[in-house]
């Protein structure tokens, strides 16, 4: 097994192939998650999201492929694998996890919404990568997509949640976006702790004074100390660390 390897599902087996083969077909469906020393957060939710998005005609193959991909993952070290459906073929991309960060700087994305399949992870990864690269060129870690009316939807590579006092808030369910496993896990935990949850449509300016989090499967929860040309944000001492610990406690061995 080599780092940063590509495996194709062929005749019931994962066969390592050259990376160049991925250029032959666009991604139809994808999913990814952090594996840290053989543990994963909410792997069942990642599997369900992937299975729900693949066509019914390849559902059985997808099920077998996903199970084989989990068996293939290293149990030592930190990894960020991605399972993919490209055309009619399944691939596992085994990638070492990059260094994780506590915080992230954001910037608003000013262009037209480039997403073609807002609720499915995969088809828009290339477009989101271009948006993210532009954000990084301007000193940010992620770009925030807005509705035509200027309301916050999600980051190019992340979900967003924010605190108004002790109330945990997020965008309205009707705003089409990827169903973030990490955000869903945090919201479920908040409900279990008896905290109030609130959905609201907000512009970046209306987040002024809140504690804002960006969440994804790789980084978990990161706090936003700065939004370029955006709101002034806050941080309640100790809250981020407390919730990162709570989320880590939900990880399970593969």
C-alpha positions as CSV (number, residue, x, y, z in Angstrom):
1,X,0.0,0.0,0.0
2,X,1.4,3.4,-1.0
3,X,0.6,6.9,0.1
4,X,-1.5,9.0,-2.2
5,X,-2.6,5.9,-4.2
6,X,-5.5,5.5,-6.6
7,X,-7.5,2.2,-6.6
8,X,-10.1,1.2,-9.2
9,X,-12.9,-1.3,-8.3
10,X,-12.5,-4.1,-10.9
11,X,-14.1,-7.5,-10.7
12,X,-14.7,-7.3,-7.0
13,X,-11.3,-6.0,-6.1
14,X,-9.5,-2.7,-5.6
15,X,-6.6,-2.5,-8.1
16,X,-4.0,0.3,-7.8
17,X,-3.9,2.4,-11.0
18,X,-2.0,5.4,-12.3
19,X,-3.3,8.8,-11.2
20,X,-3.6,9.9,-14.8
21,X,-6.6,7.6,-15.2
22,X,-8.8,9.9,-13.1
23,X,-8.7,12.5,-15.9
24,X,-10.8,10.3,-18.1
25,X,-14.2,11.0,-16.4
26,X,-15.7,13.7,-14.2
27,X,-16.8,12.8,-10.6
28,X,-20.5,11.9,-10.3
29,X,-20.5,11.3,-6.6
30,X,-17.8,11.5,-3.9
31,X,-17.3,11.3,-0.2
32,X,-14.3,11.8,2.2
33,X,-13.5,11.6,5.9
34,X,-10.6,11.8,8.3
35,X,-9.1,8.6,9.5
36,X,-6.9,9.1,12.6
37,X,-5.2,6.1,14.0
38,X,-8.0,3.9,12.7
39,X,-10.9,6.0,14.0
40,X,-13.5,7.9,12.1
41,X,-16.4,10.3,13.0
42,X,-19.8,9.1,11.9
43,X,-18.6,6.8,9.1
44,X,-22.1,5.4,8.8
45,X,-23.4,8.9,7.8
46,X,-20.6,9.2,5.2
47,X,-21.6,5.9,3.8
48,X,-25.3,6.7,3.7
49,X,-24.6,10.1,2.0
50,X,-22.6,8.3,-0.7
51,X,-25.1,5.5,-1.2
52,X,-28.0,7.9,-1.4
53,X,-26.3,9.8,-4.2
54,X,-25.2,6.9,-6.4
55,X,-27.7,5.7,-9.1
56,X,-29.9,2.8,-8.2
57,X,-28.5,0.8,-11.0
58,X,-25.1,0.5,-9.3
59,X,-26.2,0.4,-5.7
60,X,-25.1,-3.1,-5.1
61,X,-21.7,-2.5,-6.6
62,X,-21.4,0.7,-4.6
63,X,-22.1,-1.2,-1.4
64,X,-19.4,-3.8,-2.1
65,X,-17.0,-1.1,-3.2
66,X,-17.5,1.0,0.0
67,X,-17.0,-2.0,2.2
68,X,-13.8,-2.9,0.4
69,X,-12.6,0.6,0.6
70,X,-13.0,0.7,4.4
71,X,-11.1,-2.6,4.6
72,X,-8.3,-1.1,2.5
73,X,-7.7,2.0,4.8
74,X,-4.6,2.1,7.0
75,X,-5.2,1.7,10.7
76,X,-2.2,3.8,11.6
77,X,-1.4,7.4,10.8
78,X,-3.7,10.2,9.6
79,X,-5.5,9.9,6.3
80,X,-8.1,11.7,4.2
81,X,-9.4,9.1,1.8
82,X,-12.0,9.8,-0.9
83,X,-14.4,7.4,-2.5
84,X,-15.6,8.3,-6.0
85,X,-18.0,7.3,-8.7
86,X,-16.7,8.5,-12.1
87,X,-19.0,7.6,-14.9
88,X,-19.7,3.9,-14.2
89,X,-16.5,3.2,-12.3
90,X,-15.7,3.4,-8.6
91,X,-12.3,4.7,-7.3
92,X,-10.7,5.0,-3.9
93,X,-8.2,7.9,-3.5
94,X,-5.9,7.2,-0.5
95,X,-4.5,10.5,0.6
96,X,-2.4,11.4,3.7
97,X,-4.2,14.0,5.8
98,X,-2.6,17.5,5.8
99,X,-1.8,19.3,9.0
100,X,-5.0,20.3,10.9
101,X,-5.8,23.8,11.9
102,X,-7.7,25.5,14.8
103,X,-8.9,28.5,12.9
104,X,-9.8,29.6,9.4
105,X,-10.1,33.0,7.6
106,X,-13.1,33.5,5.3
107,X,-13.9,35.7,2.4
108,X,-17.3,36.1,0.6
109,X,-17.4,34.7,-2.9
110,X,-18.6,37.5,-5.2
111,X,-19.3,35.5,-8.4
112,X,-22.4,33.7,-9.6
113,X,-23.2,30.4,-7.9
114,X,-21.1,27.8,-9.9
115,X,-22.8,24.7,-8.4
116,X,-24.6,22.4,-10.7
117,X,-25.6,19.8,-8.1
118,X,-25.8,21.8,-4.8
119,X,-26.9,18.8,-2.6
120,X,-24.5,16.2,-4.0
121,X,-20.8,16.0,-3.1
122,X,-18.8,15.3,-6.2
123,X,-19.9,17.0,-9.4
124,X,-18.9,20.5,-8.2
125,X,-15.6,19.6,-6.5
126,X,-13.5,21.1,-9.3
127,X,-15.5,24.3,-9.3
128,X,-15.2,24.5,-5.5
129,X,-11.5,23.9,-5.8
130,X,-11.2,26.9,-8.1
131,X,-13.1,29.1,-5.7
132,X,-11.0,27.9,-2.8
133,X,-7.8,28.6,-4.7
134,X,-9.0,32.1,-5.4
135,X,-9.8,32.6,-1.7
136,X,-6.4,31.5,-0.7
137,X,-4.8,33.9,-3.2
138,X,-6.6,36.6,-1.3
139,X,-5.4,35.4,2.1
140,X,-8.4,33.3,3.1
141,X,-8.8,29.6,3.8
142,X,-12.3,29.2,2.4
143,X,-14.8,31.2,0.4
144,X,-18.4,31.6,1.5
145,X,-21.2,31.1,-1.1
146,X,-24.1,33.5,-0.8
147,X,-27.7,33.5,-2.2
148,X,-28.7,36.1,-4.8
149,X,-30.1,38.0,-1.9
150,X,-26.7,37.9,-0.1
151,X,-27.5,35.3,2.5
152,X,-24.9,32.8,3.8
153,X,-25.2,29.3,2.4
154,X,-22.0,27.4,2.9
155,X,-18.3,27.5,2.3
156,X,-16.7,26.0,-0.8
157,X,-15.3,23.2,1.4
158,X,-17.2,23.6,4.6
159,X,-20.5,24.1,6.5
160,X,-21.1,27.1,8.7
161,X,-22.6,27.4,12.2
162,X,-22.6,30.3,14.6
163,X,-23.5,31.1,18.2
164,X,-25.8,33.8,19.4
165,X,-25.2,33.6,23.1
166,X,-25.9,30.0,23.9
167,X,-28.1,29.4,20.9
168,X,-26.4,27.4,18.0
169,X,-27.5,28.7,14.6
170,X,-27.2,27.7,11.0
171,X,-28.6,28.5,7.5
172,X,-32.2,27.6,6.7
173,X,-32.8,24.0,5.5
174,X,-34.3,25.3,2.3
175,X,-30.9,26.7,1.2
176,X,-29.6,24.0,-1.0
177,X,-26.2,22.7,0.2
178,X,-24.2,19.6,1.0
179,X,-25.5,17.8,4.0
180,X,-22.4,18.2,6.2
181,X,-21.8,15.1,8.3
182,X,-19.7,17.2,10.7
183,X,-22.3,19.9,11.1
184,X,-25.0,17.3,11.5
185,X,-23.0,15.6,14.2
186,X,-22.5,18.9,16.1
187,X,-26.2,19.8,15.9
188,X,-27.2,16.4,17.1
189,X,-24.8,16.7,20.0
190,X,-26.2,20.2,20.8
191,X,-29.8,18.8,20.9
192,X,-28.7,16.0,23.1
193,X,-27.2,18.5,25.5
194,X,-30.5,20.4,25.6
195,X,-29.3,23.5,23.7
196,X,-31.5,25.7,21.6
197,X,-31.0,25.3,17.8
198,X,-32.1,28.0,15.4
199,X,-32.1,28.4,11.6
200,X,-31.8,31.9,10.2
201,X,-31.1,33.6,6.9
202,X,-28.3,36.0,7.5
203,X,-26.0,38.2,5.5
204,X,-22.3,38.3,6.4
205,X,-22.8,41.7,8.1
206,X,-25.6,40.2,10.3
207,X,-23.0,37.8,11.8
208,X,-21.2,40.7,13.4
209,X,-20.5,39.8,17.1
210,X,-21.2,36.1,16.8
211,X,-18.8,33.2,17.3
212,X,-18.6,31.6,13.8
213,X,-17.5,28.1,13.1
214,X,-16.6,26.4,9.8
215,X,-16.9,22.6,9.8
216,X,-15.9,19.8,7.5
217,X,-14.8,16.1,7.7
218,X,-11.1,16.9,7.5
219,X,-10.7,19.7,10.0
220,X,-13.7,19.1,12.3
221,X,-14.6,22.4,13.9
222,X,-12.5,25.6,13.2
223,X,-13.2,29.0,14.6
224,X,-13.3,32.0,12.3
225,X,-11.3,34.9,13.8
226,X,-11.4,37.0,10.6
227,X,-13.7,37.5,7.6
228,X,-12.0,39.6,5.0
229,X,-14.0,42.7,4.4
230,X,-16.7,41.1,6.5
231,X,-18.2,41.0,10.0
232,X,-16.2,41.4,13.2
233,X,-16.4,38.1,15.0
234,X,-16.1,36.9,18.6
235,X,-14.9,33.9,20.6
236,X,-16.1,32.7,23.9
237,X,-13.0,31.4,25.8
238,X,-12.9,27.6,26.0
239,X,-16.0,26.9,23.9
240,X,-14.2,25.7,20.8
241,X,-11.9,23.4,22.7
242,X,-14.8,22.0,24.6
243,X,-16.7,21.2,21.5
244,X,-13.7,19.8,19.6
245,X,-13.2,17.4,22.5
246,X,-16.9,16.4,22.5
247,X,-16.7,15.8,18.8
248,X,-13.6,13.7,19.1
249,X,-15.3,11.6,21.7
250,X,-17.8,10.5,19.1
251,X,-15.2,8.9,16.8
252,X,-15.2,5.1,16.5
253,X,-12.7,2.5,15.4
254,X,-13.2,1.3,11.9
